[in-house]
Amino acid sequence: STTMLQGIDIVVAMVGLFAIPQVINTLREYYHGGAAKVDPQSVKVELPSLRLLWKNFSVMVRTSALGTVVGLVPGAHGPVAAFLAYDHVKRFAKDPEQFGKGDIRGVIAPECANHAVTGGAMIPMLSLGFPGDPATAIILGGLLIHGLQPGPLLFSEHPDIIYTIYIEIMIGYLMVCLIQLYGVQLFVRTLMVPPHLLAVGIMVMCIVGSYAIRNSFLDVYVMLGVGLLGYVLQRVHIPVTPIVLGLVLGGTMEREFRTALLMSEGDPSVFYTSPTAMMFFPLTILVFAAHIIGQRRKEGQFRAGLADALFQGLLL
């Protein structure tokens, strides 16, 4: 099939993984009479206190740095950084069971990473002329139209252009903040729409959006198939974020795998004898060991607490 040679678009896959399961859950809750009702008038804008910001300062710094790094990777967009940041802060939290129950760190981490992607994506575009996402590709096209070639010389010959871009990014953040502060009460009125009708509308937009990316019905079928897979994984409590990472990094890994084999004339030992590989293997082992030890400690604490509770129950 020549149509399948185009591969799986990451946007199509992410629409299927995160939108379709939510649509199915919304329809299930509606038909079982469990749809949540929210009064738009009860939603109010409340800015975080300085104490709250200071308490979560380390979370903001870590996830912003993570978002910047993700922005450097071509093809990795804000949603990827957001899910990575959420997983990171939950993994290293002392009370990960609080996530999903209103813990503010679950909001701070993905938002900081999502916003940091913008600055990270500008670095390769301005310094190397290599756009990492559609937005930077448009900016690159605008610079080329005006006869400006991104690269090191752009910083020395046209520093005014660089500073103008920086200022425009800051103004853009400010405008987004103002729109959210004063528009949230308007946006939340969409909750007044019956959930089953809203779910159907979202489903229609998912289909139209998937088709519009490459004008291909295959993308629509892929979106629906991946969406059903995401729903099944969600029901059995298996995270879908690794699938997104696989789609983002899979093409790069395959390309570099072939390049390495060509350079080594087909010798696979290059993957475990090169200095770079020898450096990353111990790091990988350390990461796995730290994760396993952390899981063992949590299981040990749980078992100790359970045994203590059973012992006290017997005494009573």
C-alpha positions in Angstrom: 0.0 0.0 0.0 1.6 3.2 -1.1 -0.7 5.2 1.2 0.9 3.5 4.2 4.3 4.5 3.2 3.6 8.0 4.6 3.8 6.5 8.1 1.9 7.6 11.2 1.8 11.3 11.9 2.4 12.1 15.6 -0.4 14.6 15.7 -2.9 12.1 14.4 -1.7 9.5 16.9 -1.9 12.0 19.8 -5.4 13.0 18.8 -6.4 9.4 18.9 -4.6 8.5 22.1 -5.9 11.4 24.2 -9.1 12.6 22.6 -10.9 9.4 21.6 -10.7 7.7 25.0 -12.1 10.8 26.6 -15.0 10.9 24.1 -15.7 7.3 24.8 -15.6 7.8 28.6 -17.9 10.8 28.3 -20.5 8.9 26.3 -20.2 6.0 28.8 -20.8 8.3 31.8 -23.7 10.0 30.1 -25.5 6.8 29.2 -24.9 5.4 32.7 -26.2 8.6 34.3 -22.8 9.6 35.8 -21.9 12.7 33.8 -20.5 15.4 35.9 -22.3 18.8 35.9 -20.3 22.0 36.4 -21.9 25.4 37.0 -19.9 27.9 34.8 -20.9 30.7 37.3 -19.0 28.9 40.0 -15.7 29.1 38.1 -13.5 32.0 39.3 -10.0 33.1 38.4 -7.6 32.8 41.3 -3.9 33.6 40.9 -1.4 31.5 42.9 0.1 33.0 46.0 3.8 33.8 46.4 4.1 31.2 49.1 2.7 28.5 46.7 5.0 29.6 43.9 8.0 29.5 46.3 7.0 26.0 47.6 7.0 24.7 44.0 9.9 26.7 42.7 12.1 23.6 42.2 9.3 21.9 40.2 9.0 25.0 37.9 12.8 25.1 37.4 13.1 21.4 36.6 10.2 21.1 34.3 11.1 24.4 32.5 14.5 23.0 31.8 12.9 19.8 30.6 10.6 21.7 28.3 13.6 23.6 26.9 15.4 20.4 26.1 12.3 18.9 24.5 12.0 22.1 22.4 15.5 21.5 21.0 14.4 18.1 19.6 12.9 18.4 16.1 9.3 17.2 16.0 8.8 17.1 19.8 6.0 19.6 20.6 4.5 21.0 23.7 2.2 18.0 24.5 5.3 15.7 24.6 7.0 18.0 27.1 3.9 18.3 29.1 3.4 14.6 29.5 7.1 14.1 30.2 7.0 16.8 32.9 3.9 15.3 34.5 5.5 11.9 34.6 8.8 13.3 36.0 7.2 15.3 38.8 4.9 12.4 39.7 7.8 9.8 39.7 10.0 11.8 42.0 7.2 13.0 44.4 7.0 11.6 47.9 3.2 11.3 47.6 2.5 10.3 44.0 -0.9 9.0 45.0 -2.1 12.6 45.3 -1.7 13.2 41.6 -5.0 13.1 39.8 -6.8 14.2 43.0 -6.2 18.0 42.8 -2.4 18.2 43.4 -1.3 21.6 42.1 2.0 20.1 41.0 0.2 18.1 38.3 -0.8 21.5 36.8 2.4 23.4 37.3 4.8 20.8 35.8 3.1 20.4 32.4 2.4 24.1 32.0 5.9 25.1 32.7 7.3 22.5 30.3 4.7 23.4 27.7 5.7 27.1 27.7 9.4 26.4 27.9 9.2 24.4 24.6 8.7 27.8 22.7 12.0 29.1 23.8 13.8 25.8 23.3 12.5 25.5 19.7 13.8 29.0 18.8 17.4 28.0 19.7 18.1 25.6 16.7 16.0 27.8 14.4 17.9 31.0 15.1 21.4 29.5 15.6 21.3 26.8 12.9 18.4 27.7 10.7 16.8 24.4 11.5 13.1 24.6 12.5 11.8 22.1 15.0 8.1 22.6 14.7 5.6 24.3 12.3 5.6 27.5 14.2 9.4 28.0 13.9 9.2 26.9 10.3 6.8 29.8 9.6 9.2 32.2 11.4 12.1 30.8 9.4 10.1 31.5 6.2 9.4 35.0 7.3 13.1 35.7 8.0 14.1 34.2 4.6 11.5 36.4 2.8 13.2 39.5 4.3 16.6 38.3 3.2 17.7 37.2 6.7 19.6 33.9 7.0 19.4 32.4 10.4 22.8 31.4 11.9 25.6 32.8 13.9 26.0 35.8 11.6 22.4 36.8 12.3 23.3 37.5 15.9 26.3 39.7 15.0 24.9 41.5 12.0 21.3 41.9 13.0 21.1 41.9 16.8 18.0 44.2 16.6 16.1 41.4 14.9 17.0 38.9 17.5 16.0 41.2 20.4 12.8 42.0 18.6 11.9 38.3 18.4 12.7 37.9 22.2 10.5 40.9 23.0 7.7 39.6 20.8 7.8 36.2 22.6 7.5 37.9 26.0 4.6 40.0 24.7 3.0 36.8 23.4 3.2 35.2 26.9 1.7 38.3 28.4 -1.2 38.3 26.0 -1.9 34.6 26.5 -1.9 35.3 30.3 -4.4 38.1 29.9 -6.7 36.2 27.6 -6.7 33.3 30.0 -7.4 35.5 33.0 -10.3 37.3 31.5 -11.6 34.6 29.1 -11.7 31.6 31.3 -15.3 32.3 32.5 -16.3 32.6 28.8 -14.4 29.4 27.8 -15.9 27.4 30.6 -19.4 28.1 29.3 -18.8 25.2 26.8 -19.6 23.0 29.8 -23.2 24.1 29.5 -23.5 22.0 26.3 -24.8 18.5 27.1 -21.8 16.2 27.4 -22.9 13.7 24.8 -23.4 16.4 22.2 -20.0 18.0 23.2 -18.4 14.5 22.8 -19.9 14.1 19.3 -18.7 17.5 18.3 -15.2 16.7 19.5 -15.3 13.5 17.6 -16.3 15.3 14.4 -13.4 17.8 14.9 -11.0 14.9 15.5 -12.0 13.3 12.2 -11.9 16.5 10.2 -8.6 17.6 11.8 -6.9 14.2 11.2 -7.9 14.2 7.5 -6.8 17.9 7.0 -3.2 17.2 8.1 -2.3 15.3 4.9 -5.7 15.0 3.1 -5.6 11.3 3.8 -8.3 8.9 5.0 -5.6 6.6 6.3 -4.9 9.2 9.0 -8.5 9.1 10.0 -8.4 5.3 10.3 -5.1 5.4 12.2 -6.6 8.0 14.6 -9.6 5.8 15.3 -7.5 2.7 15.7 -5.0 4.3 18.0 -7.9 5.9 19.9 -9.4 2.5 20.6 -6.0 1.2 21.6 -5.6 4.1 24.0 -9.0 3.4 25.5 -8.1 -0.2 26.1 -4.8 0.8 27.7 -6.5 3.4 29.8 -9.0 0.8 31.1 -6.2 -1.6 32.2 -4.2 1.3 33.7 -1.3 1.3 31.3 0.2 4.7 30.5 0.1 5.8 26.8 2.9 8.4 27.1 5.6 5.9 26.1 3.7 5.4 22.8 4.1 9.2 22.1 7.8 9.0 22.9 8.1 6.0 20.6 6.5 7.9 17.7 8.7 11.0 18.3 12.0 9.1 18.7 11.3 6.0 16.6 12.1 7.5 13.2 15.3 9.1 14.5 16.4 5.9 16.2 15.8 3.9 13.0 17.7 6.5 10.9 20.7 6.7 13.2 20.7 2.9 13.5 21.1 2.5 9.7 23.7 5.3 9.7 25.8 3.6 12.3 25.6 0.2 10.5 26.7 1.9 7.2 29.6 3.7 9.0 30.7 0.4 10.6 30.2 -1.6 7.4 27.6 -3.8 9.0 29.5 -4.5 12.2 26.9 -4.4 15.1 29.7 -4.1 17.7 29.7 -0.4 17.2 26.7 -0.2 19.4 28.5 -1.4 22.5 32.2 -0.6 21.9 32.1 3.1 21.0 33.0 5.5 23.9 29.5 7.1 23.7 27.8 3.8 24.2 30.1 2.8 27.0 29.2 6.1 28.7 25.4 5.7 28.4 25.2 2.0 29.3 26.2 2.6 33.0 23.9 5.6 33.1 21.0 3.5 31.9 21.7 0.8 34.4 21.8 3.5 37.2 18.4 4.9 36.1 16.8 1.4 36.1 18.5 0.5 39.5 17.2 3.7 41.1 13.7 3.1 39.8 13.7 -0.5 41.0 15.1 0.5 44.4 12.4 3.2 44.8 9.7 0.8 43.9 11.0 -1.8 46.4 11.1 0.8 49.2 7.5 1.8 48.5 6.4 -1.8 48.4 8.3 -2.4 51.7 6.7 0.6 53.4 3.2 -0.5 52.2 3.7 -4.1 53.4 5.1 -2.8 56.8 2.1 -0.5 57.2 -0.3 -3.3 56.2 1.3 -5.7 58.7 1.2 -3.1 61.4 -2.5 -2.4 60.8 -3.3 -6.1 60.8 -1.4 -6.6 64.1 -3.2 -3.7 65.7 -6.5 -5.1 64.5 -5.7 -8.4 66.1 -4.9 -6.7 69.4 -8.2 -4.8 69.3 
